[in-house]
Amino acid sequence: MRIIGLDYGSKTVGVAVSDPLGITAQGLETIWREKENKLRRTLARIEELAREYEAQAIVLGYPLNMNATVGERAEAVSAFKEMLERRTDLPVILWDERLSTVSSERVLMEGKVRREDRKEYIDKIAASIILQGYLDYLALQRENTEIKEQ
C-alpha cells in the first residue's frame, strides 16, 4: 500500500512516496508553479504520480499555528485538500506539519548542503518528514492493536 505525502507551499509542493509496505518515505520531487493560485498543472502532476505509484491515499501537511489554531495557510491547505480529493478520488489525510520545514533545514545543514542549494531539496524533504510521521503513527496503531488482541 503506497501513500503519497505532500508539503503544500505558496509556490511549491514537495512530494514524497512510501515504499510498498508503508514503512518508509522517500522524497520524489518538488512541483514548482509561478503563481499561488495556478494549480491545474500541480493537481495534474499529483494525479499522475498517484496513478504511477498506485497510491491508495494522500497525506497532506497541515500547517497549524504553533498554538494549534488554524491560520491563513491552513485554510489554503484545506481548500487544496478538497481539490485533491475531487481530482484524484483518493482520501486526503491532513497531518500536522508544524516544524517539518525546520527539520528539513536541519537535515540539509547536517548533510552539508550549501545554503544556495537547499531550496531545491527542502520541500521534498519536508514532504518525506510529513509522510514518515504518518507512517510511524500507522505502525504504532497496528502495534497497539496487536498488543490488545493478545
N, C-alpha and C positions, 0 to 999 in steps of 0.2 A: 504494500500500500504506500504509494508515494504521495507526499504533500508538498505543495508549493508554499514558500514563505516570501512575504513582500514587506519591504520598508518603503512606504509611500512618502515622497517629499514633494516640494513645490515644483521642482524641475526634473526630478529623477525618481525612478522606482528601482530599488535594489531587489534582485530576485535570487532566491535560493531554492534548492530542492532536497528532499530527503532521499536516502537510499531506499531500495525496495522494501526493506524490513522496517522502515520507520524508526531507525536508531540514530542516525547521524544526518546532519545538514551540511550541504556544500553550496558555496556561493556559485551562482551561474553567470549573471551578467547585471549590468546597470542599464536600464532603459532611460534614455535622455529625451526631453522634449523642450521646445523653445518657449512655450507659454504654459502656465499652470493649468489653464482650463482647456488646453488642447489634448484631449485624452483618447481620441479614436484610435490612433496608431498604438498607443500604450496598451489599451484594452485588447486590441487585435494581437499584439505580441504576447501578452499574458495568456490569452486564449490558445494561441499556437503552442506555447510552452506546456500548458496544461494538457493539451492533446498529445504532444510529443512524448511527455513523461507519464502519460496516463494517470494524472493526478486525480485523487478522489476528494481532495479538499484544498482550500487555500487558507493560510494563516496570515492575517494582515496586522502589522504593527499598529497599535492604538496608542497615540501619544497623549496620555493623560498628563495633566499638570502634576508637579511634584506633590501637591496636596490632594491628589486623586480626583480633582474636579475636571470637568470636560470643558476644554477651551476651543478656540477657533480651529486649530489644527485637527483636533479630534473630531470636530463636526465635519471638516472636509474629508477625513478618512471614512466617516460613517456614510457620507454621500458616495464616495468611491466604492465602498463595500457593496452598496445597492447596485451600482453599475456593474460591478464584477459578477454578482450573483445573476443578474439578468443576462449578461453576456456569456457566461461560462456554464450556467446551470449547475454550479458546484456550491457546496456550503462554504461560506466565508466566515472564519472564526476571528473575532477581534482579540488581540493578545497584547497585554500591557507591555509597551516597549520603552518605558522610562529608562534612561541611561544606556540604551543599546548603542547609540552613536558614540557616547563617551567610551564604552567598552571597545567599540570598533577602532576608535582613535588609539586607544591604549595598545590593542593588538598590533596595529600598524607601527606604532612607535617602538614596541618591543621587537618587532621584526626588522627594525632599522630601515623602514621605508621612508624615503625623503618626503618632507612636508609637501613639496610641489606635486609629488606623485600620489599622495594619499587620496585625493579627490576621486581618482579613477577607481579605487577599491572600496572606499568606506561604505557605500550604500549596499553593495552585495555582501559585505561582511556583516553589516547591521542586520540584513535580511537573514543571514545564517544564524546570528545570535538569537533573533526573534524566534525563528523556526526551531532551533535547538532547545530553547526554553520550553516550547510547546511539546516537543517530542519527549523531553525529560519528564514533563508533567504527565503525559500519557503513560510512560513507563512506570512512574510512581503509582498511578491509578491502577494499572494492571497488577503491580506488586501487592498493593493493599488488598485488592480483590482476592488474589491467590492466598494471602495470609488469612483472610476472613473465611475462606472456603475450607481451610484445613481444620 
